[in-house]
Amino acid sequence: MGTFAFAKSFRMLEEKRWHSVVVQLRGAMTVLGTLSSIPWLARIGFTFFPRTWVIGDWHTMTRWCKDRMTERINAGNSIPVEQVVVLTPDNQSQDEKSDIASWLIDASQKNNSIEVDRHWLNGDAIAIVIAGRYAGNTADALCIVSYSHV
């Protein structure tokens, strides 16, 4: 997730344990799933009890995502980004940046709207972390479905 999203490894595979933000995300998602059918109650809880129970985990996780996006914006193109080779239609290889954040940041910089887009970029960082956390479950489910229909 880290290398793919922010060009930075969070060493979860090497250390064989969840990163602290993933643990917080798992806790926060339990309350979000439960309260998704009554969003007004979730809004009240998130506004008036920001440090209570797993709501605090959600705020910590979103702050962490915002900090990672800020680091990536400040680093610009100066950080070493792993490169992937993409074959163009005429089979010519072409190097491309492999992290999602660089594409999002580049688009905002081309429009000279990086400060205006900060909320969008932070939201994208949160979505990437959530999607990265649940990507394994989705991949497993798709494998099972495709295998059972073949």
C-alpha positions, 0 to 999 in steps of 0.5 A, a space after each residue: 500500500 505504501 509504495 503504491 500510494 506514497 512511494 514509501 514502504 511502511 515495512 508491514 511485509 518485512 515486520 510481519 505485523 500491521 502498521 499502527 494506522 491499519 489497526 486504527 482503521 480496522 477499529 474505526 471501520 467497525 463504527 462506520 459500518 454500524 452507523 452508516 445507516 444513521 449518518 446523523 448519529 455518526 455526525 454527532 458522534 464525530 463532532 462532539 466526541 472526537 477522542 472517544 472510543 474508536 472515533 479517536 482512531 478515525 481522526 488519528 488515521 485521517 491525520 496520518 493520511 493527511 501527513 503522508 500526503 503533505 510529505 509527498 507534496 513537499 518531497 515533489 519529484 526529489 524522492 526516489 520513486 520506484 519505476 515500472 516499465 510500461 509497454 506502449 502500443 508499439 512495444 516501446 518501453 516507457 518509464 512511469 512513476 509508480 505511486 498514485 500520489 504523484 499523479 494526483 499531485 501533478 494534476 493539481 500542480 498543472 492547474 495551479 490549484 494545489 492549495 485549493 485541492 488539499 481537501 481532495 488530495 487528503 480525501 484521496 489519501 484516506 480512500 487509498 489507505 482504506 482500499 489498500 487495507 481491504 484489497 486482499 479481501 476483494 482479490 480473494 473474493 474475486 478469485 473465488 467467484 471467477 474460479 467457481 464460474 469457470 
